[in-house]
Amino acid sequence: MHKYFTMLADELNEAGLDMKTVLKPEVDIPWTPESVKNHLWRPVQDAMFDKESTTELTTKDLTQVYETLTRHLGEKFGTFVRFPSIEPDLLENI
């Protein structure tokens, strides 16, 4: 999940969609993986499943939160970040 948060933060920043644009119009605040998690992902997760921690999510929950957040950001800001998957060759190093 952290990889996705990093990728989404980068995508939003590159698109000029800082936190001010998406959340708070008064202040220019660049996105970080933690701010994506706390201000975008977690509110959707909590609203959908009443679960505060990402560790409580099932794979199905995670997929539904991702799809909801991705649809919203795509419709409102035209952004899209594919959820990263673990490449098979990386599994050998785990």
matplotlib code that plots the C-alpha trace (Angstrom):
import matplotlib.pyplot as plt

x = [0.0, 2.8, 4.1, 0.7, 0.5, 4.0, 2.9, -0.3, 1.5, 3.9, 1.1, -0.9, 2.1, 3.2, -0.3, -0.2, -2.9, -1.4, -3.3, -4.6, -6.3, -7.7, -8.4, -7.6, -7.6, -5.8, -2.3, 0.1, 0.9, 2.7, 1.5, 3.5, 2.8, 1.6, -0.7, -2.2, -2.9, -4.3, -6.3, -7.4, -7.2, -8.2, -11.3, -12.7, -11.7, -13.4, -16.5, -16.9, -15.9, -15.7, -12.1, -9.4, -6.3, -5.2, -4.1, -7.8, -8.6, -9.2, -8.0, -11.6, -11.9, -8.6, -9.8, -13.0, -11.3, -8.8, -11.6, -13.6, -10.7, -9.4, -12.9, -13.3, -9.8, -10.2, -13.6, -12.7, -9.0, -8.3, -5.6, -5.1, -2.5, -2.6, -2.2, 1.3, 1.7, 4.6, 6.6, 7.3, 11.0, 10.8, 9.2, 12.5, 14.1, 11.4]
y = [0.0, 2.4, 2.1, 3.1, 6.0, 7.1, 6.7, 8.7, 11.5, 11.8, 11.7, 14.4, 16.6, 16.2, 17.2, 20.4, 19.0, 19.9, 19.4, 22.9, 22.1, 18.8, 19.6, 23.0, 26.0, 28.3, 26.8, 25.2, 21.8, 19.1, 15.5, 12.9, 9.1, 9.8, 12.6, 10.4, 7.7, 10.0, 12.5, 10.5, 6.7, 6.5, 8.7, 6.5, 3.4, 4.6, 5.7, 2.4, -0.1, 1.7, 0.5, 3.0, 0.9, -0.3, -3.5, -4.4, -4.4, -7.6, -7.9, -7.3, -4.2, -2.9, -3.3, -1.5, 1.4, 1.7, 1.5, 4.2, 6.6, 6.0, 6.7, 9.9, 11.2, 10.3, 12.0, 15.1, 15.6, 13.3, 11.3, 7.6, 5.5, 1.7, -0.2, -1.7, -5.4, -7.5, -8.7, -12.5, -12.0, -9.7, -12.5, -14.4, -11.7, -11.8]
z = [0.0, 0.8, -2.8, -4.1, -1.7, -3.0, -6.6, -6.1, -4.2, -7.1, -9.7, -7.9, -7.4, -11.0, -12.2, -10.1, -7.8, -4.4, -1.2, -1.4, -4.7, -3.6, 0.1, 1.4, -1.0, 1.4, 1.6, -1.0, 0.6, -1.6, -1.2, 0.7, 1.0, 4.6, 3.6, 0.8, 3.4, 6.1, 3.9, 0.9, 1.6, 5.3, 5.1, 2.3, 4.1, 7.3, 5.5, 3.7, 6.3, 9.7, 10.0, 11.1, 10.4, 7.0, 8.8, 9.4, 5.6, 3.8, 0.2, -1.0, 1.3, -0.1, -3.7, -3.0, -1.3, -4.2, -6.8, -5.0, -4.5, -8.1, -9.6, -7.6, -8.4, -12.1, -12.4, -10.5, -11.4, -14.3, -12.5, -12.5, -10.7, -11.1, -7.8, -7.8, -7.8, -6.6, -9.5, -9.4, -9.5, -6.4, -4.4, -4.5, -2.3, 0.3]

ax = plt.figure().add_subplot(projection="3d")
ax.plot(x, y, z, "-o")
ax.set_aspect("equal")
plt.show()
